[in-house]
Structures are given as C-alpha cells and as structure tokens.
Amino acid sequence: MPTFFLDRKKLSGDTAVLDGTEAGHMLRSLRLSVGDSFHAFDEEGRRYRMRILEATSRSLRAEILETFPPEPPPLVAVTLLVGLPKADKMDFILEKATELGVSRVIPFRSSRTIPRVDPADARKRLLRWERVALAAAKQCGSGRVPDVAGIVPYPEALRRAAEHEGKVVFYEGEGTFSLKRVLAGMPAVRTVALVVGPEGGFSPGEVGEAVAAGCLCAGLGSRILRVETAALAVLAMVMYHFERGTNP
C-alpha cells in the first residue's frame, strides 16, 4: 500500500486534506480514486491508514481509519558524515541511507573534495536532498525522515562528530584496525558518527585531525571503495552490529 506525507495542519478531526505534489502523485501517477486506501505519516512520525472520501484534480479529502504511534527510535542513532561527492551521488547516498535507518546525514568539504559549490547552489542542493530523504522514507514505509544538514567545512564536520559517544573515521591507509575490530572494542553507546571521505580520500593530516577529535580510525579491507559504496557499507555494518548486539 503506498505511503504519503501528511501535513498535520491539514488534519481536522478524523479527516485530512492532501494537496500539492502528494495529491498529484496519488491521483495522476498512481490513479488512486475515491474508496482507495493508503498509508501516511506526519512530521512527528505518527502513522495513519486512510481512505479517500473526495477527490478533485488538485486535492483530496481522506478519512483516518487507524492511527499508529511513531516507530520506536533506533537503539543507536547513527550520523553519517560524508565528503561531498560528484554529480548526483549524494542523492543516491541519501536515498539508501534513509532506507537503512540513518538518523542524520552531514555532507562536508575537505581538501580533496572535487565539487565546488557557491552558496546559492548549496541551498538548492539542500532543498533537493531534503526531498530525496522524504521520498525515500515514504518509499520504504518509514515514518522517520533523517535530518539532512547543509554542506559544512571539514573542521565543522569533526566538531559535530565529536558530539557523539562513538565516532569512527575511515581511511584507506589504515591497514591494522578493521571496522569489525573497532566496533568490537567500542563500549555501549547511544550515538555514533561515521566519517567517510570524498572521492579523493582524506589526507594523512585530515586523518590526524579526526583522531585528535576523538575518532577511532578504521579500514575497510584491501579494496579502494567508491565514496557511495563506502558510505552505505559502513552504515549497514554499524546498524547491523548494534542491532545484533542487543537482540538475540
């Protein structure tokens, strides 16, 4: 059953109005009509099962059949800090990271970051990334949309990473400590920051800055991974590690 976003300001009693892009997608793309049911979630993550009562070319009114509480928060909130990649790779990272359950994504600029964006372009990208995260949350049926930050410089990214109880920086030059070993030695935490470099990787000096900020350094084996592969691989492994650690 399709899932959509419901603006709580459009709620009135046991009915709600959906318009704009949500209504357009429902009525024109999916060809839903009066009597059809759908799922929705609001800004607070509350979820609903609804049925269309009335529809025009631009909006629809639906009744609430069931209300569900927000899905419980993750046992460990994971923030993914990633060096800004080229082209639309950030869209892909955001989409898949949302599906995997990331809590926050922070893109950053470092010395080897290839794209150079001006403030106007950065604002446009942030708006697009927020739409991508929302669409991914709807697609996977989650009521949780990750927080997406604007592009920050590397020192600011490290400052934000330092606020987490656990923090790991990934470096292709690290041949001693695998992610598995680093996680095995990490105490129980509630927040984790994962710092992944851009296409050009980190300089040794930047890795030293991350370690000075409290990050543990980990490698991902002998292969050099693309930034989008590395970001999603480490997120999936960390989410699995902490879920397995608390659930038999």
PLY file of the C-alpha trace (Angstrom):
ply
format ascii 1.0
element vertex 248
property float x
property float y
property float z
element edge 247
property int vertex1
property int vertex2
end_header
0.00 0.00 0.00
1.52 3.41 -0.96
2.72 5.79 1.77
2.49 9.58 1.69
3.37 12.60 3.81
0.54 14.29 5.73
0.89 17.87 6.94
-0.61 17.97 10.44
-2.01 21.45 9.73
-4.32 19.78 7.20
-5.83 17.48 9.84
-9.32 18.21 11.13
-10.89 15.66 13.43
-10.84 12.27 11.71
-10.30 13.65 8.19
-7.44 15.36 6.39
-6.79 17.19 3.12
-3.83 16.32 0.90
-2.87 18.61 -1.96
0.12 19.73 -3.99
2.65 17.15 -5.10
1.29 14.47 -2.76
-2.22 14.68 -4.20
-0.86 14.91 -7.74
1.19 11.76 -7.30
-1.73 9.89 -5.76
-4.38 10.94 -8.26
-2.47 11.24 -11.54
0.55 8.96 -11.24
-0.92 6.15 -9.14
-4.52 6.78 -10.27
-5.98 6.35 -6.80
-9.65 7.29 -6.52
-12.49 7.55 -4.03
-12.63 4.48 -1.83
-8.95 3.60 -2.21
-6.81 3.25 0.93
-3.28 4.46 1.60
-0.78 4.96 4.43
0.59 8.30 5.59
2.88 9.75 8.23
3.23 13.27 9.64
6.06 15.49 10.85
6.12 13.75 14.24
6.37 10.29 12.70
2.81 9.37 13.63
1.39 6.94 11.07
-2.09 6.57 9.60
-4.15 4.23 7.47
-6.56 6.35 5.44
-9.25 6.12 2.76
-10.09 8.69 0.08
-13.52 10.29 0.52
-13.46 13.00 -2.13
-11.06 13.97 -4.90
-10.68 16.83 -7.36
-7.97 17.40 -9.94
-5.71 19.10 -7.36
-6.60 17.80 -3.90
-8.36 15.09 -1.97
-10.04 14.58 1.39
-9.47 11.33 3.26
-10.72 9.78 6.46
-8.47 8.28 9.11
-9.19 4.58 9.56
-6.39 3.80 12.02
-3.69 5.76 13.83
-0.36 4.24 14.85
2.32 5.70 17.14
5.68 6.68 15.66
8.01 3.77 15.11
10.43 3.49 18.03
13.71 5.34 17.65
16.78 3.31 16.73
18.72 1.78 19.61
21.76 3.69 18.39
21.37 6.93 16.44
23.90 6.96 13.57
25.12 10.14 11.89
26.78 9.73 8.50
29.29 12.49 7.67
30.41 12.17 4.07
32.73 14.15 1.81
30.63 15.81 -0.89
30.79 13.57 -4.00
30.47 14.49 -7.65
27.27 14.70 -9.71
24.14 13.26 -8.10
25.88 10.63 -5.98
24.75 12.43 -2.82
21.14 11.84 -3.84
21.86 8.11 -4.06
23.65 8.06 -0.70
20.76 9.90 0.98
18.12 7.65 -0.53
19.80 4.42 0.54
20.95 5.75 3.92
17.34 6.69 4.70
16.23 3.15 3.84
18.93 1.77 6.14
17.76 3.90 9.08
20.33 6.69 9.36
19.40 9.46 11.80
21.37 12.33 10.27
23.47 12.99 7.17
26.06 15.77 7.06
27.96 16.44 3.79
31.28 18.24 4.16
34.07 19.85 2.14
37.65 18.72 2.74
40.93 19.34 0.93
40.31 16.67 -1.73
36.61 17.32 -2.27
36.10 17.75 -6.02
32.80 19.68 -6.37
32.98 23.38 -5.57
29.57 24.93 -4.94
28.58 28.51 -4.27
26.08 29.43 -1.51
23.11 29.60 -3.91
23.88 26.14 -5.32
24.39 24.78 -1.81
20.92 25.96 -0.79
19.37 24.36 -3.88
21.16 21.10 -3.16
19.94 21.06 0.44
16.33 21.52 -0.66
16.72 18.67 -3.16
18.36 16.42 -0.57
15.50 17.03 1.86
13.03 15.99 -0.86
15.10 12.89 -1.61
15.14 11.85 2.06
11.38 12.40 2.38
10.67 10.40 -0.78
12.90 7.56 0.44
11.12 7.48 3.82
7.78 7.24 2.03
9.02 4.56 -0.34
10.24 2.28 2.45
7.18 2.91 4.64
9.10 4.59 7.44
7.75 7.46 9.47
11.26 8.69 10.20
12.93 11.17 7.87
16.63 11.74 8.65
17.89 15.21 9.38
19.90 16.47 6.40
22.41 19.24 7.02
23.82 21.77 4.62
27.40 21.41 3.39
29.90 22.23 6.14
33.71 22.60 6.14
35.72 19.66 7.43
36.61 21.22 10.82
32.90 21.78 11.47
32.16 18.19 10.47
34.70 16.98 13.03
33.20 19.25 15.68
29.79 17.67 15.07
31.26 14.18 15.06
32.93 14.87 18.42
29.48 15.35 19.98
28.75 11.62 19.55
29.62 8.92 22.08
31.20 6.73 19.40
32.99 8.09 16.33
34.91 6.41 13.53
36.86 7.86 10.62
37.51 5.61 7.62
40.88 5.72 5.89
42.15 3.54 3.07
45.66 3.80 4.53
44.58 2.09 7.77
45.82 -1.47 7.44
45.69 -2.53 11.09
42.24 -1.95 12.50
39.21 -3.24 10.62
35.75 -1.83 11.30
34.79 -5.16 12.88
37.66 -4.88 15.36
36.92 -1.22 16.13
33.25 -1.92 16.81
34.08 -4.95 18.95
36.16 -2.72 21.21
33.63 0.09 21.38
31.68 0.34 24.66
27.90 0.60 24.75
26.89 3.86 23.09
23.68 5.63 22.08
25.10 7.81 19.29
27.69 7.04 16.62
29.31 9.27 13.97
30.78 7.73 10.81
33.17 9.97 8.87
33.71 8.95 5.23
35.97 10.88 2.87
35.25 12.18 -0.66
36.40 10.66 -3.98
39.95 11.84 -3.36
40.02 10.38 0.14
41.50 12.01 3.22
44.99 13.41 3.51
47.09 11.97 6.35
46.79 15.33 8.10
42.99 15.21 7.97
43.01 11.72 9.45
45.22 13.05 12.25
42.71 15.85 12.88
39.90 13.30 13.13
41.85 11.16 15.59
42.64 14.29 17.63
38.87 14.97 17.70
38.32 11.57 19.32
37.62 9.43 16.24
38.79 5.84 16.03
40.45 5.02 12.70
39.22 2.02 10.72
39.90 0.44 7.34
37.58 -1.47 5.02
39.91 -4.09 3.65
42.33 -4.08 0.73
39.95 -2.68 -1.91
39.54 1.04 -2.61
35.79 1.69 -2.50
33.86 4.47 -4.17
32.52 7.03 -1.72
28.90 5.92 -2.22
29.85 2.28 -1.70
31.93 3.01 1.41
29.29 5.25 3.00
26.48 2.73 2.64
28.63 -0.27 3.52
29.81 1.19 6.82
26.29 2.39 7.68
24.82 -1.05 7.05
27.56 -2.78 9.05
27.22 -0.44 12.01
23.42 -0.66 12.08
23.66 -4.46 11.97
26.32 -4.56 14.68
24.31 -2.61 17.21
21.01 -4.31 16.45
22.63 -7.74 16.77
24.33 -6.65 19.99
21.01 -6.02 21.72
18.66 -8.52 20.08
19.20 -12.28 20.15
0 1
1 2
2 3
3 4
4 5
5 6
6 7
7 8
8 9
9 10
10 11
11 12
12 13
13 14
14 15
15 16
16 17
17 18
18 19
19 20
20 21
21 22
22 23
23 24
24 25
25 26
26 27
27 28
28 29
29 30
30 31
31 32
32 33
33 34
34 35
35 36
36 37
37 38
38 39
39 40
40 41
41 42
42 43
43 44
44 45
45 46
46 47
47 48
48 49
49 50
50 51
51 52
52 53
53 54
54 55
55 56
56 57
57 58
58 59
59 60
60 61
61 62
62 63
63 64
64 65
65 66
66 67
67 68
68 69
69 70
70 71
71 72
72 73
73 74
74 75
75 76
76 77
77 78
78 79
79 80
80 81
81 82
82 83
83 84
84 85
85 86
86 87
87 88
88 89
89 90
90 91
91 92
92 93
93 94
94 95
95 96
96 97
97 98
98 99
99 100
100 101
101 102
102 103
103 104
104 105
105 106
106 107
107 108
108 109
109 110
110 111
111 112
112 113
113 114
114 115
115 116
116 117
117 118
118 119
119 120
120 121
121 122
122 123
123 124
124 125
125 126
126 127
127 128
128 129
129 130
130 131
131 132
132 133
133 134
134 135
135 136
136 137
137 138
138 139
139 140
140 141
141 142
142 143
143 144
144 145
145 146
146 147
147 148
148 149
149 150
150 151
151 152
152 153
153 154
154 155
155 156
156 157
157 158
158 159
159 160
160 161
161 162
162 163
163 164
164 165
165 166
166 167
167 168
168 169
169 170
170 171
171 172
172 173
173 174
174 175
175 176
176 177
177 178
178 179
179 180
180 181
181 182
182 183
183 184
184 185
185 186
186 187
187 188
188 189
189 190
190 191
191 192
192 193
193 194
194 195
195 196
196 197
197 198
198 199
199 200
200 201
201 202
202 203
203 204
204 205
205 206
206 207
207 208
208 209
209 210
210 211
211 212
212 213
213 214
214 215
215 216
216 217
217 218
218 219
219 220
220 221
221 222
222 223
223 224
224 225
225 226
226 227
227 228
228 229
229 230
230 231
231 232
232 233
233 234
234 235
235 236
236 237
237 238
238 239
239 240
240 241
241 242
242 243
243 244
244 245
245 246
246 247
